[in-house]
Amino acid sequence: MRAAILEKYASDGRELVLKDIPIPDINEEEVLVNIKAAGVNHLDNMIIRGEVKLIVPYCFPLVMGNEIAGIIEKVGKNVTDFEAGDRVYARLPLNKIGAFAEYVAVKADALARIPEYLSFEEAATVPLTALTAWQAFELMNAKKGETLFISGGTGSVGAMAIPIAKSLGLTVITNGSAENEERVLNLGADCFIDYRKENYQDLLSDVDCVLDTLGEKELKNEFDILKDGGSIVSLRGLPNEAFAKSMGMSVIKRAVFGIVGKRYDKLEAKRSQKYYFIFVHEDGAGLQKISDIFSERRVQISIDEVFSLEDVNKALKKVESGRSRGKTIIRI
Ligand SMILES: NC(=O)c1ccc[n+]([C@@H]2O[C@H](COP(=O)([O-])OP(=O)(O)OC[C@H]3O[C@@H](n4cnc5c(N)ncnc54)[C@H](OP(=O)(O)O)[C@@H]3O)[C@@H](O)[C@H]2O)c1
């Protein structure tokens, strides 16, 4: 099968190599998925540059890519929830990625069924960013009627986080660039702030929860607009000791992240606020709940550009540019 492979970490963003490799075998708990489309994420570039190796160390050669949509071709002996022919999608398990390829062997409990109204390409936009939002909202313990600020909600995380937050009954405020305002309001955002014209920190106060997609440069402001006792979940800030513990990391890594994340631990303590960093993990059951929400609300999907597997490096560069009008997809 054709696959896009990373041969070693490359801080200069060295390119993936396309190769023919054997179709993977499956074990008793896995299924073989014939991949039809794969989502491209900032995470892929971060893995290539070796920026997440403290969180997930990978072995090489590595078939790249973190999220898939496709058709099950074969199921392992112990798999009872799925059968050949099912349309499925997944954020692939942290320790076994490989979406930029024709096939992947994936444990069944990472998978969920694709909502009927979505094509494979549309479906491939969902798992990683929707699970990110889902896992963030669980940590925040966000409740109906509360107010959520999503920084940079015009990107692919926002495209999933906004409809999921609305399904939980939250009031959603977000900011981003003006050209995306209408799309974001159509997704259900209650209020949009053009970040080039207005500072959200001048307009907002006492929000219940913040979903931070911008990290370091904005976290201080985000703490300022958060109410006493409120929660911030950051996707881009620094990991802290609590994160290392939640990932079951070694004592040494806990100590390292303890030092790295101390600044936020101090900030959160001032007004009894809570700071979490997350790294999205596979969760078929959570994704199935997201499928149900999407089927019910008919959430509209925004695709920015579709590339072929041969153009995988162009797709990665496109995502790196950060100028997102929806998701970048690879058609397999
Ligand atoms: N930790 C995790 O598990 C996890 C999971 C998913 C994503 N992430 C991270 O979350 C971040 C966002 O991901 P994404 O896929 O949504 O990115 P994306 O699709 O590139 O979107 C980023 C958006 O942020 C907007 N933006 C940039 N600077 C801004 C500012 N100062 N104020 C307001 N908006 C601003 C951009 O608008 P313009 O077009 O104006 O630039 C763009 O629409 C990335 O860093 C990614 O690595 C982490």
The ligand as an ORCA input file, in Angstrom:
! r2SCAN-3c Opt
* xyz 0 1
  N      -3.481     19.816     22.603
  C      -4.291     19.197     21.749
  O      -4.720     18.048     21.974
  C      -4.705     19.902     20.492
  C      -5.707     19.372     19.666
  C      -6.113     20.103     18.546
  C      -5.495     21.320     18.258
  N      -4.499     21.782     19.061
  C      -3.844     23.089     18.802
  O      -4.848     24.096     18.787
  C      -4.400     25.160     17.949
  C      -5.547     25.548     16.993
  O      -5.791     24.478     16.107
  P      -6.721     24.669     14.824
  O      -6.667     23.365     14.099
  O      -8.031     25.230     15.188
  O      -5.864     25.781     14.038
  P      -6.265     26.538     12.691
  O      -7.296     25.750     11.949
  O      -5.002     26.918     12.010
  O      -6.986     27.865     13.222
  C      -6.350     28.840     13.969
  C      -7.298     30.044     13.966
  O      -6.864     30.974     14.963
  C      -7.046     32.278     14.419
  N      -6.122     33.202     15.079
  C      -4.783     33.328     14.897
  N      -4.281     34.281     15.732
  C      -5.345     34.752     16.435
  C      -5.480     35.726     17.446
  N      -4.430     36.425     17.921
  N      -6.705     35.945     17.970
  C      -7.778     35.252     17.525
  N      -7.721     34.308     16.546
  C      -6.507     34.064     16.022
  C      -6.729     32.120     12.961
  O      -7.309     33.179     12.243
  P      -6.497     33.928     11.061
  O      -6.974     33.290      9.815
  O      -6.857     35.346     11.189
  O      -5.011     33.713     11.316
  C      -7.321     30.753     12.635
  O      -8.649     30.850     12.181
  C      -3.151     24.668     17.232
  O      -2.023     25.221     17.857
  C      -3.170     23.154     17.457
  O      -1.876     22.588     17.490
  C      -4.080     21.101     20.162
*
